[in-house]
């Protein structure tokens, strides 16, 4: 790819300002109050794809938020790369923990980002990483260096489980036909240690409701005489792990593959400093399943975590009540071969079975998806590896991710395509958290590296 670094240098300020404008739109898919902002973001993505050089761009309606589809077909005999990303973002709550407003992007320097980082909701997940692909296309088209065909599928429901994406994929298989799928919605080990994500965990997300008496009760008149749903819920949740932090749901581990000692040794070669890890999180020690390292716990092992819990009075001052109801949201990260729907049913059956007679329990599944592992001997992986090695000056390390992108397994099932995960974020970028950010270095490095994937994939496909 000729002149890519000079092109980025020339257009750097514009690339940054365009992303900032996109980040200003609060495209929160989980909250209906932001519906118009989600639609506005879809339109902005469409406009930018057109400006970058796509011949065809359309906003495709779904039962929920729309999908933006675009394509640049130059020769049907050449390979076709399908780029997937999402323009929706997580809710910004809790707002009081942001150092600057989540939808008023600011650039600040940090220890890990001496060149500056853009602080805003969606900066890294996934607007910043998605937009790298649009700017990479702009470079290839404007300099007449696009070596193959490209299609874009940018959705607006990833953060709420991609509920309508499966239907879109199944009914548009000819439109979406491709040779490889390229996604940037993951990260890398460090700015000087490039890596490629080769595995993702699956996900099962549920909400539980525990009901006791038919109304809130006076805690003095009724305390000790009836079951307190909040107390009961806390006990039930606590029982979901044993003393070794092993999940106690019967059948939960039946399909979990144990990695070989050789594979675990290879994983351990990735740079990791436990003291730095604890310092970055301001914790005295790590915590997790006995017998596994920190990097194994958050990637190759399944987990169960409470994401939210509420009930009773939480306002200012005191109100002495026994609440009628208590609630929690619980997510389970799953490893390949664990079926998320099966795990959801195992959870439901177990959670209902451990409830005492004084309460009733309701389990509501929200969404989920399967785990995924991509082979490192594929043409797509080799092309990605060469691209990173060219721009970073060193070969990337393959690594498993603890996160989930539920639609990756769907793509393989429906489109018969392998997915390559070229992420440029860092674990410290606070995705899903207050003060989310994305390094300027990472953003521009992605724009520099992605075109090389096109080049090498096309060459290796001959």
BAKOL-318480 format. One line per 5 residues: their letters; for each residue z, x, y of C-alpha. Coordinates in steps of 0.001 Angstrom, whole numbers. Example, Ala and Ser with C-alpha at 12.3 -4.5 7.8 and 13.67 -1.06 7.14 Angstrom:
AS	7800 12300 -4500 ~ 7140 13670 -1060
This chain:
XXXXX	0 0 0 ~ -1211 1696 3173 ~ 683 1617 6458 ~ 3448 -667 5211 ~ 6254 1286 6860
XXXXX	4420 1494 10183 ~ 3640 -2238 10017 ~ 7310 -3063 9473 ~ 8361 -744 12282 ~ 5865 -2352 14650
XXXXX	6926 -5911 13812 ~ 10621 -5312 13086 ~ 11971 -7190 16108 ~ 9738 -10183 15426 ~ 10692 -10263 11747
XXXXX	14358 -10363 12708 ~ 13974 -12961 15462 ~ 11954 -15263 13184 ~ 14658 -15140 10533 ~ 17333 -15822 13131
XXXXX	15476 -18951 14261 ~ 15342 -20161 10652 ~ 19061 -19487 10197 ~ 19915 -21616 13218 ~ 18892 -24777 11367
XXXXX	21857 -26129 9327 ~ 19982 -27037 6144 ~ 23078 -28054 4151 ~ 21703 -29943 1153 ~ 25091 -31167 -104
XXXXX	25879 -33228 3008 ~ 23687 -36202 3929 ~ 24639 -35725 7581 ~ 22265 -32723 7585 ~ 19292 -34530 6034
XXXXX	17125 -34227 9152 ~ 17970 -30528 9440 ~ 16913 -29989 5836 ~ 13567 -31661 6595 ~ 13222 -29581 9765
XXXXX	13740 -26420 7727 ~ 11111 -27472 5199 ~ 8654 -27927 8051 ~ 9556 -24487 9430 ~ 8935 -22893 6030
XXXXX	5557 -24659 5817 ~ 4568 -23423 9277 ~ 5543 -19852 8458 ~ 3643 -19867 5166 ~ 545 -21025 7017
XXXXX	941 -18303 9632 ~ 1428 -15684 6903 ~ -1947 -16521 5370 ~ -1574 -19256 2750 ~ -4773 -21308 2459
XXXXX	-2968 -24404 1243 ~ 557 -25485 2192 ~ 2131 -28866 1596 ~ 5539 -30487 1753 ~ 6004 -32247 -1573
XXXXX	8464 -35155 -1540 ~ 11000 -35628 -4339 ~ 13762 -38145 -4979 ~ 15909 -35820 -2878 ~ 14960 -32992 -533
XXXXX	11309 -31863 -480 ~ 9688 -28811 -2047 ~ 7374 -26634 32 ~ 4343 -25457 -1948 ~ 1841 -22915 -721
XXXXX	-860 -20732 -2211 ~ -3297 -17934 -1438 ~ -5907 -17764 -4197 ~ -8389 -14938 -3795 ~ -9889 -14620 -7290
XXXXX	-9029 -16735 -10334 ~ -9727 -13764 -12618 ~ -6837 -11857 -11040 ~ -3150 -12311 -11931 ~ -1155 -15016 -10148
XXXXX	2414 -14465 -8946 ~ 4601 -17517 -8328 ~ 7346 -16911 -5759 ~ 10375 -19175 -6004 ~ 13087 -19467 -3365
XXXXX	15212 -22069 -1626 ~ 15666 -23031 2005 ~ 18878 -25062 1610 ~ 22290 -23498 2174 ~ 25894 -23989 1135
XXXXX	28283 -25954 3381 ~ 29872 -23556 5893 ~ 33463 -24730 5333 ~ 36109 -23598 6061 ~ 34823 -23165 9605
XXXXX	38043 -21648 10938 ~ 37531 -18544 8784 ~ 34200 -17629 10386 ~ 34339 -14890 13000 ~ 31267 -16409 14660
XXXXX	29713 -19897 14277 ~ 27821 -20145 10950 ~ 24627 -21478 12519 ~ 24638 -19217 15564 ~ 23404 -15966 13979
XXXXX	24689 -12683 15360 ~ 23923 -9078 14428 ~ 26923 -6828 13891 ~ 27326 -3345 12443 ~ 29590 -2854 9415
XXXXX	30611 103 7273 ~ 28066 -908 4625 ~ 25465 -1966 7178 ~ 25422 715 9901 ~ 22007 -548 11040
XXXXX	23497 -3991 11502 ~ 23671 -7196 9506 ~ 22806 -10781 10413 ~ 25900 -13004 10120 ~ 25046 -16654 9440
XXXXX	25153 -19211 6659 ~ 22111 -18645 4459 ~ 21455 -15139 5774 ~ 21449 -13666 2262 ~ 21485 -16819 123
XXXXX	18641 -17471 314 ~ 16825 -17770 3644 ~ 16811 -14046 4345 ~ 15645 -13094 870 ~ 13142 -15946 689
XXXXX	11686 -15018 4076 ~ 11108 -11418 2925 ~ 8380 -12794 659 ~ 6665 -14638 3499 ~ 6615 -11494 5631
XXXXX	5424 -9430 2658 ~ 2497 -11843 2291 ~ 1795 -11569 6017 ~ 1514 -7795 5675 ~ -778 -7928 2641
XXXXX	-3072 -10574 4135 ~ -3286 -9113 7636 ~ -4085 -5637 6289 ~ -6410 -7004 3581 ~ -4303 -5505 781
XXXXX	-3384 -8605 -1235 ~ -4291 -7472 -4789 ~ -3859 -10797 -6611 ~ -3193 -14508 -6168 ~ 125 -15826 -4920
XXXXX	1823 -19206 -4999 ~ 5063 -20268 -3326 ~ 7527 -22930 -4440 ~ 10425 -23127 -1977 ~ 12884 -25919 -2698
XXXXX	15679 -27611 -780 ~ 18169 -28485 -3519 ~ 19139 -25222 -5223 ~ 22664 -25320 -3855 ~ 23212 -28771 -5381
XXXXX	21770 -28043 -8794 ~ 17989 -28440 -8273 ~ 18219 -32027 -9500 ~ 14573 -32878 -8817 ~ 12926 -29540 -9508
XXXXX	12532 -30114 -13254 ~ 10487 -33255 -12642 ~ 8312 -31446 -10097 ~ 7691 -28530 -12456 ~ 6904 -30766 -15438
XXXXX	4436 -32896 -13466 ~ 2726 -29979 -11688 ~ 2190 -27443 -14453 ~ -1458 -26802 -13585 ~ -626 -26316 -9914
XXXXX	2200 -23922 -10768 ~ 337 -21974 -13473 ~ 1089 -18258 -13114 ~ 1407 -14913 -14861 ~ 4893 -14064 -13630
XXXXX	7582 -15646 -11455 ~ 9234 -13604 -8717 ~ 12633 -14517 -7264 ~ 14851 -12826 -4689 ~ 18142 -14692 -4931
XXXXX	20270 -11959 -6462 ~ 21581 -8582 -5337 ~ 21642 -4897 -6101 ~ 24482 -2474 -6742 ~ 24349 -630 -3388
XXXXX	21894 345 -681 ~ 21538 3764 -2313 ~ 21719 2424 -5887 ~ 18866 -41 -6476 ~ 19135 -2357 -9455
XXXXX	17242 -5217 -11067 ~ 19039 -8254 -12419 ~ 18103 -8772 -16071 ~ 20508 -11542 -16970 ~ 22073 -14621 -15385
XXXXX	24941 -16783 -16494 ~ 24539 -20497 -17030 ~ 26656 -23129 -15308 ~ 28528 -26337 -16035 ~ 30079 -28032 -13005
XXXXX	32411 -31020 -13330 ~ 34831 -33063 -11260 ~ 38054 -34421 -12760 ~ 40205 -37313 -11587 ~ 43738 -37981 -12818
XXXXX	45212 -41420 -12072 ~ 48863 -42405 -12445 ~ 50467 -45433 -10783 ~ 48336 -48074 -9093 ~ 49426 -46948 -5623
XXXXX	51158 -44064 -3845 ~ 54902 -44246 -4513 ~ 58058 -43255 -2663 ~ 59028 -39908 -4193 ~ 62735 -40709 -3923
XXXXX	62627 -44148 -5518 ~ 60139 -43229 -8244 ~ 60369 -39443 -8589 ~ 61236 -38421 -12145 ~ 60499 -41871 -13533
XXXXX	56684 -41918 -13511 ~ 54041 -39278 -14103 ~ 52946 -37449 -10956 ~ 49151 -37015 -11199 ~ 49220 -33812 -9135
XXXXX	51877 -32240 -11351 ~ 50022 -33374 -14473 ~ 46676 -32064 -13215 ~ 48218 -28670 -12421 ~ 49664 -28439 -15950
XXXXX	46386 -29489 -17555 ~ 44432 -26913 -15586 ~ 46958 -24192 -16393 ~ 46589 -24944 -20094 ~ 42849 -24197 -20016
XXXXX	43602 -20452 -20297 ~ 45980 -18709 -22710 ~ 48107 -15635 -22077 ~ 45041 -13390 -22501 ~ 42981 -15478 -20045
XXXXX	40953 -16735 -22970 ~ 39586 -20268 -22466 ~ 41342 -22718 -24797 ~ 38669 -25413 -25127 ~ 37885 -25787 -28855
XXXXX	34348 -24603 -29658 ~ 33849 -22996 -26230 ~ 33075 -19529 -27644 ~ 31149 -20609 -30744 ~ 27761 -19491 -29378
XXXXX	28904 -16547 -27240 ~ 27159 -13315 -28230 ~ 29282 -10188 -28289 ~ 27373 -7256 -26843 ~ 27220 -4167 -29015
XXXXX	29236 -1084 -28176 ~ 25972 635 -27250 ~ 25037 -2105 -24775 ~ 28503 -2015 -23208 ~ 28248 1761 -22813
XXXXX	24903 1337 -21025 ~ 26445 -1263 -18712 ~ 29289 1109 -17895 ~ 26832 3650 -16468 ~ 26403 1528 -13339
XXXXX	28407 3050 -10453 ~ 31704 1218 -9985 ~ 34953 2244 -8320 ~ 37846 -45 -9200 ~ 39991 1089 -6274
XXXXX	37199 432 -3793 ~ 36661 -2975 -5415 ~ 40321 -3911 -4982 ~ 40419 -2564 -1453 ~ 37349 -4564 -419
XXXXX	39024 -7766 -1644 ~ 42504 -6800 -393 ~ 44086 -7359 -3815 ~ 46663 -5252 -5664 ~ 45025 -5606 -9059
XXXXX	42162 -7274 -10899 ~ 42675 -10191 -13257 ~ 40750 -11561 -16204 ~ 40110 -11793 -19909 ~ 41935 -9160 -21941
XXXXX	39734 -6538 -23601 ~ 36936 -6467 -21022 ~ 36234 -4443 -17897 ~ 35793 -6016 -14464 ~ 32013 -5695 -14615
XXXXX	31952 -7242 -18082 ~ 34201 -10119 -17079 ~ 31933 -11126 -14217 ~ 28623 -10834 -16059 ~ 28602 -10999 -19872
XXXXX	31665 -13197 -20436 ~ 32000 -16946 -19814 ~ 34564 -18168 -17302 ~ 36317 -21311 -16092 ~ 37454 -21625 -12487
XXXXX	38865 -24340 -10251 ~ 36688 -24587 -7136 ~ 38751 -27193 -5328 ~ 41893 -29261 -5895 ~ 43399 -32071 -3831
XXXXX	45604 -35137 -3827 ~ 48532 -36684 -1997 ~ 49466 -35906 1582 ~ 48079 -32733 3146 ~ 48425 -33535 6840
XXXXX	50855 -32122 9374 ~ 54555 -32555 8695 ~ 55979 -34298 5645 ~ 55282 -37498 3770 ~ 57355 -38030 646
XXXXX	54929 -39690 -1764 ~ 53868 -39448 -5359 ~ 50107 -39746 -5116 ~ 48274 -42284 -7208 ~ 45434 -39834 -7856
XXXXX	44705 -36121 -8032 ~ 41322 -34397 -8194 ~ 39752 -31041 -8973 ~ 36278 -29527 -9117 ~ 35792 -27063 -11950
XXXXX	32913 -24702 -12744 ~ 32248 -22860 -15974 ~ 29924 -19866 -15918 ~ 28194 -19526 -19267 ~ 26417 -16731 -21097
XXXXX	23038 -17001 -22858 ~ 23010 -19328 -25902 ~ 25813 -21501 -24523 ~ 24201 -24865 -23808 ~ 25566 -26250 -20551
XXXXX	25378 -29886 -21631 ~ 27210 -29119 -24869 ~ 29892 -27188 -22979 ~ 30278 -30070 -20530 ~ 30930 -32458 -23406
XXXXX	33388 -30025 -25035 ~ 35265 -29798 -21735 ~ 35308 -33575 -21299 ~ 36586 -34219 -24808 ~ 39300 -31570 -24544
XXXXX	40456 -32446 -21035 ~ 40804 -36110 -21918 ~ 42678 -35231 -25119 ~ 45394 -33185 -23383 ~ 46317 -35887 -20847
XXXXX	49771 -37430 -21384 ~ 50054 -41203 -21814 ~ 51369 -41731 -18280 ~ 47964 -41007 -16704 ~ 44271 -41689 -17240
XXXXX	41577 -39041 -16846 ~ 37977 -39303 -15681 ~ 35549 -36374 -16030 ~ 32341 -36560 -13986 ~ 29614 -33963 -14736
XXXXX	27785 -32791 -11604 ~ 25117 -30263 -12575 ~ 24449 -27228 -14703 ~ 21896 -24918 -16237 ~ 21240 -22404 -18973
XXXXX	21776 -18652 -18847 ~ 18842 -16253 -18953 ~ 17988 -12725 -20078 ~ 14690 -11027 -19200 ~ 13286 -8133 -21282
XXXXX	13053 -4734 -19619 ~ 9896 -3797 -21527 ~ 7761 -6492 -19878 ~ 4964 -5735 -17413 ~ 6851 -7625 -14737
XXXXX	10002 -5545 -15117 ~ 8019 -2302 -15189 ~ 6190 -3299 -11996 ~ 9476 -4135 -10262 ~ 11016 -872 -11419
XXXXX	8087 1155 -10051 ~ 8258 -738 -6758 ~ 11960 29 -6259 ~ 11483 3634 -7327 ~ 8703 4047 -4747
XXXXX	10700 2698 -1796 ~ 14207 3845 -2730 ~ 13261 7172 -4276 ~ 15154 6487 -7487 ~ 14752 4353 -10582
XXXXX	16653 1047 -10463 ~ 19431 240 -12919 ~ 19083 -2928 -15020 ~ 22184 -5090 -14689 ~ 23508 -8494 -15714
XXXXX	24569 -10845 -12921 ~ 27536 -13174 -12958 ~ 25703 -15746 -10870 ~ 23536 -18629 -11970 ~ 20017 -19720 -11108
XXXXX	19739 -22694 -13466 ~ 16027 -23205 -13004 ~ 15018 -19798 -14427 ~ 15333 -20993 -18026 ~ 13473 -24173 -17041
XXXXX	10558 -22084 -15749 ~ 10234 -20242 -19040 ~ 10432 -23470 -21008 ~ 7906 -25428 -18947 ~ 5626 -22764 -17456
XXXXX	5885 -20206 -20294 ~ 6471 -17469 -17717 ~ 8949 -14638 -17457 ~ 10963 -14331 -14267 ~ 11618 -11093 -12403
XXXXX	14723 -11057 -10207 ~ 14229 -8665 -7292 ~ 17383 -9082 -5234 ~ 18225 -7075 -2118 ~ 21650 -8430 -1181
XXXXX	25022 -6815 -1830 ~ 28087 -8281 -3538 ~ 29938 -7801 -246 ~ 27541 -10040 1695 ~ 29942 -12999 1316
XXXXX	27456 -15544 8 ~ 29045 -19013 -335 ~ 31906 -17709 1836 ~ 32751 -17526 5530 ~ 30998 -14688 7374
XXXXX	28000 -14526 5047 ~ 25620 -11791 6149 ~ 22494 -9837 5195 ~ 21812 -6248 6160 ~ 18864 -5429 8402
XXXXX	18163 -2472 6101 ~ 18108 -4773 3072 ~ 15883 -7354 4751 ~ 13278 -4812 5821 ~ 13499 -2896 2548
XXXXX	12669 -6092 717 ~ 9581 -6606 2868 ~ 8571 -3027 2088 ~ 9183 -3243 -1669 ~ 7754 -6663 -2552
XXXXX	4080 -5792 -1825 ~ 4381 -2856 -4204 ~ 5389 -5254 -6966 ~ 2085 -7079 -6397 ~ 197 -3787 -6536
XXXXX	1835 -2465 -9700 ~ 1834 -5812 -11521 ~ -1885 -6188 -10905 ~ -2569 -2634 -12062 ~ -438 -2984 -15209
XX	-2070 -6321 -16062 ~ -5556 -4793 -16417
